[in-house]
Structure formats: C-alpha cells, structure tokens
Amino acid sequence: MTTTSVHKEKGKGKPLLPLIVAHRGASRDAVENTVPAFELAWEQHADAIETDIHLTADGQIVCVHDAVITSNGRRFVVSESGWDDLRQIDLGRTSGSPFQHVRIPTLAEALETVPPGKRIFIEVKCGPEILPPLCSVIYNSGLDTAQVSVISFHQTVVKAVKQQAPDFTTLLLCSFETDPGTRVAAPTIDYLLNVLRAVKANGLSTQDHPAVTSDFMQRLRAAGYDWHVWTVDDPQRATAYMELGVDSITTNSPGRMRETLNAWARQTH
C-alpha cells in the first residue's frame, strides 16, 4: 500500500477517492500561503494544504512562493533578509476585506493549523541547504511524518531529503513543455521513471497537462509510484483525473473541488 492510499476511502471494486489539496491554502478566496488561507482550506473540507517554503538569512523557514518580495516600494530577497524584517510585510487585501493585515507565516505556524488526520505538502523552493532546519521543524511539530510530504522540482532536493530523512514521503514535481512542431511533450515518462528511481522519490506530482494520459499513469503505477496532479480548478479536468485514479488533486478552490469529488463519488460508489 502506498503512503497516500492509507488516507483514502476504499470499497470492493470501487476506485479510491483522491485527496483534495488546497494550493497555498484556499488561495482563490484568501491571501495565499498565509494562516487565514490554511484555516479557510480546512473549513472548506480540504484533506491537505500545500505551501511553498524558503530559508531566511537567519535560518527561519517561511511560507512564501517568490524568492523576492516587493512591498511598499521595498524589495526583499528572502534568503538575504531576516525574519524580523519579513514579518513586517503586510500581505493584506484592500480595506474592508476579511483578510487585512495578514503576514508571512513561518512553516511552524502552518504546521500548527494541520488537524489530526489531515496532511500538508511542503514545496521546497530553494536548495538542500534548507533541509536540516526543515527536518527539525517537522519533527518538533507534533505531526506524524505520515502527515507530511516534501515536494520539489529540484532533483537534488528530493534526493537529499531521502538521504537525510528517509521516513519522509517525497514527490518530484513535473511541468511539461510541448514542442510546437512535433507536438511531443517533454519530459517523457521514460525519463521521469529514470529520475524517480535515481532520487528514490515516493511518487510524481504532475502539472495538469494533456501529456498525462492513461498510458502515462499506468506505467507510473506499474513502477510502484504515487501520482498526484496540480493545479486543477476545472470540474471536468478533475473528474478525468479521478477516473484515472490520481492520488490527490491540488486546487485553488478546495470547497468547490469537494463538491466535484462528492458528485463523482455518488456516481461511482
């Protein structure tokens, strides 16, 4: 049994239900990668949240997507900035919004929002230098390691996670580029399978893309890997991935995706 499947509903002869992962929290309705976005995701019945992390100059791990932040005319390079400066940045929306004056959280604060039985997908946006403090924060969070997946586009990061913390679930992130002449998408499944073996990842998290076909999925499954997809907000695309047996669907709108999943489950279960 894969790490992800233990959290899914099962029925004899019935497809497994995928996890709904809130992309940077409930990012369509709240300020992404903030505590209010994570909390709203849980209110919208997400199974998991996803967040991006960077390492600050003073060794703090913060939840933010971009390596460089511009706020009120000031430019902050996260890796060169201290936590005292970064936490002063106001990410809030306009006056009257319920999301005024929200701040960049630390990963520890994000982990504190994760309820029992729920999960978090942590995307490492920098290099392997973040791993020692990352392992420390996760181990000190009180969460079971089965609730945590570390994900990255960087092969070096995924490989290093497995070397330093082999009990963590790791996913290699994959985006595709299609050659305009041949219409062939890269990377190919052959290439990806070789990389997954080399970095010892638990699975692959693919971009929502036509390259992800039934044959693609079957070859991935036959090799023993989990399969996840991001970022999907369209109900028809989501349903197609559910039919293919995806392990999780990352979405900006977990509440709406929950409705789609429930409707699909009623038809198939």
N, C-alpha and C positions, 0 to 999 in steps of 0.2 A: 504494500500500500504506500502511496506517495505521501509526503508530508502534508500536502494541501488537502488530500481527499478525506482525511480524518475529520474535517470540519464540515463535510457535506452530507446532505440527506441521501439516504440510499434506499432503493426499493428493488425488489427482484425484477430483473429485466427492464428496469427504468433508468433513463440517463441520470447522471449525477447533476445536482444543481451547482452552478458556478458561484463563487464568491463575488459579491459586489464590493469593489474597492473604490473609495472616494478619492479622486485625483486631487492631491493637495488639499484634502478636506472637501467639503461641499463647495467647491470653488466657483460654481456658477452663481451661487446665492450669497456667498460670504467672501471675505478677503482671503485669497489662497495662502496656504502654509501658515495659518495663524490658529491660535487656540479656539477662537469662535468658529472657524471653519471646520476644525476637527470635531468640536462638540456638536455642531449642526449636523455633521455627517452621521454621528451616532443617533441623533434624533430622527434622521431620515432612514434609519434602519440599514445603514451600511454594515457589511461584515468586516470591513477593514478600511483603514485610511492609508494613503500614500503621502510621503513627504520627501522633499529634497534637502540635503544637508551639505554644509560647508564647514570648514575649520577656521576659526578666527586666529588672529595673531597671538592671542593669549591663551589658546588651547581650548576654547569653548566650541561646542558643536551647536550650530544654529540652523533653524529650518528656513531656508530661503532658496529660491531657484537660481537666481543670477549671481555670478561671481562679482559683479559690480552693481552697486545700487546708487541711483541718483535721487536725492530728496532735498527739496527746498534750495536747489541750486548747488548743493554739495554732492561730491562724488565719493563714494565709499568703496574701496576694494576690500571685500570681506576678509580675504587672507592677510591683509595688511592692517586691518582695523581691530581694535579691542572691543570686547563685549560692552563695556561702559558706553562707548560711542554708538554702537549699532543698536542698542536697546532704546536709544533716544529717538530713533527714526519712527515717525508716525505714518503707518500704512493705511490709516482710516479713510473711509469714504467721505463724501460731502456731508455737510450739516444736515441733520435730520435722519441720517442713516442709522440703523441699529448697530452698524459696525464702525463707529467713530473711534479714533484714538487707539487702534489696535497696534500691537508691537510685534516685532520679530521674536518668536519664542526660541528657547533652547530645545534641543531634542529631548532632554529630560522632562520638560514641561509637556511636550507632545505625548511622550510615553505615559505620563500620568493620566491622560484622558482615556487611555485604552481600557475598556471594561473587560471583565473576565470573559473568556471565550471568544473575544474579538482579536483582530490582528492588525499589524502595522507593516507596511512595505517601505523600507528606508532606501531612498536612492542616493548613493554617494556621487556627488557632482565633482569632487576633486580627486586626489590620488590616494595611494595606500597610506600616506602619512597620517591620515585621519583614523586609521584602524585601532591603534592602542587606546585612545580615549573613547572611541566608539564602542569597543568591547566593554570597557569599564562602565560606561553609561548604561548599556543594555543589561549587563549582569547586575548592576545596582538598582535597576528599575523595579524589581519585583515581578516582572513579567516572566513567564515561561519562555524559553528560547523557541518553542514551537509556535509562539505568537508572533515571532519576528522573522521577516525575510529581508535580506540585504540584497539590493539590486543595483546594477550599474551597466553603463555602456562600455566601461573600460575593462578589458580582459585582465589587465594586471591587478585591478581591484578585486574582481571576483576570485581570481586565483589566490591572492593574498588572504582574503577572508577565510577560505577553506584551509589555508595553512595555519592561520593564527587562531581561528575559532571554528573548527570542523563541525561543531554541533549546530552552527547557524545554517539556515536554508538560504541558498544563493540563487539568484536568477540573472542571466545575461540578458540585457536589453538589446533589442534589434530594430533598427529602422531600415527601410528599403529605398533603393534608387532604381528607377526603371530607365533603361537605355531607350531614348526616343526613336532610334532606328530599328532595333531588333525587338523592342518591347519586352526584353528579358529583364527580370528584376534581380538585383544583387543586394545582399549576399544570397547564395544558393543554399538549399538545405544540406547539401554535401559539405559545404564549407562550414556551416553552422554546427553540424554534428561533430566535425573535427575539433572546432573550438570548444564546444561544450565538454568534450572528453578531455581536452588539454587543461582546461581550467577547473575541471571537476565540479561544474555547476550542477545544481539540482534540476534546473529547467531553463526555459526560454520565455521571455516576455516580448511579444512581437507587436509592432505597430499595426494598427488597423489598415490592412493593405490587401489588394487582390492576390498578391503572391502567396498569401496564407490560404492554401487550398486543402481539400480533404486529403490528398496525397501527401502534402507537406506535413499535416498534422499526424497522419498515420505513421509516417517514417519517424517523426519525433517520438511518438508514443512507443513504437516498436523498439526504439533505442533506450527506453526507460526514463524519459524526461517529462517533467511537468510542462504544461503550456498555458500561458496567460496572454492577454491582449490589452492594448491601450491605444488611444483614449477614445472610447466609443460612447456617443450620446444618442445615436440614431437607433430607434427600436428595431427596425428591420435588420440592420447590421448586427445588432446584439443578438437577435433571435437566430441569425445564421450561425454565429459563433457558438451559441448554446447547442444548436443541433450538431455541431462538430465536436462537442464535448470539451469546451475550454474549461480550464480550472478556475479562472477568475476574469472578470471584465472590469477594467478601470474606467471610470466615468466621472465627468464633472457634476453630474446630477444623480446622486445615489437614490434619492427618493423616487424620481421618475424611472430609473432603471429597476428599482424594486417592483414597481407596478408592471413593467415589462416582463420581469422574471416570474412574477406571480401568475400573470396571464399565460405565459408559456408553460409553467408547471401544471396549471389546471388542465391544459390540453394534452400534455404528455404523461402526466402522472395520474 
